[in-house]
Amino acid sequence: MQHNDITPKSKGQHLTLSERIEIQMMKRLEYSNRRIAKVINRSHSTINDEIKRGLASQKKIVNGKAYYTDDYYAETGQMVYERHRENCQPHYKLFKVEKFIEYATQKIVKDKWSPDTIVGRALKEDLFDKANCVCAKTLYNYIDQGLISELNNLHLWLKLRRNTKSKKARDHRRILGQSIEERPHEINERLSFGHWEIDTVIGQKKKEEPVLLTLTERLTRYQIILKIKGKHEEAVNEGLKQLTEDNPHFPLLFKSITSDNGSEFAGLTECIQDLSQIYFAHPYASWERGTNERHNGIIRRFIPKGKSIQNISDSQIKQVTHWMNHLPRKILNYRTPTEAILFHFNQIQTS
């Protein structure tokens, strides 16, 4: 057998399936390993390792007697090679993107960002190019497989709290005011700025326990969190007055507010009806205020159910609000809610 390719092979270049087939043929012709290496222009050690990798036991019968021999098979060598490559690839890529993994680890542990947010923002801000980072799915896989020693699924807060149970609507509760069914298409489809969802977040279920009043802007996902005296109508109205008093831009910034039918929002229409349109979701249909509900869930990272809000300072609430409004969002093309709302506010001022 002759081989015309005398060009030296690059160091580290892997054997191909066609070369493995040649090796198998030459082994059947009883070529030595050194002679095979010379014919296909490979090192002697490469051929030795490949033949060990591709050995398979075969049963043979001679003169009615059965015995087993170990022979080299190209298919076996290729199969073992591909399995080894599959196993080593994640580690190889990990070494290549080591700086990105350090960046991602810090963002997950310290800033509580999701893998998708980390990858999206890193690419948007040109912190890493695609060759030096991994996609969000791969980053999730690395964490699942335990390939990043500092991280595990306990760090992925949103992943742990996903609830796939279906929700059933109940319709035996009255709507406090103008129904969400009357809300214009422009608001439903998030085509314009200035439309908010409102709710309360409780800590402990005590009569005198303060609660958080939360408002989320539907287009920019900008969040406002106010600590109010309790989960009742007077406290909610008092909290809203903090936003309306001495704020000439309120009617432009708050064109509409959508609420649930909790008794604490019974006076919402009378409180700000001259400034904003008020809509009420269907009873027991929290998904109709999904943006606000999701953001309330994010607040639970910092203030879990059962923790008293009485002991949460205004400074701590500001820190939570700042974190939420400076978290890049995929839905905003990895801009932050603060960046998005400033863009729209500047448009209001110049119009």
Order of alpha helices (4+ residues) and beta strands (2+ residues): alpha-alpha-alpha-beta-beta-alpha-alpha-alpha-alpha-alpha-alpha-beta-beta-beta-alpha-alpha-beta-alpha-beta-alpha-alpha-alpha
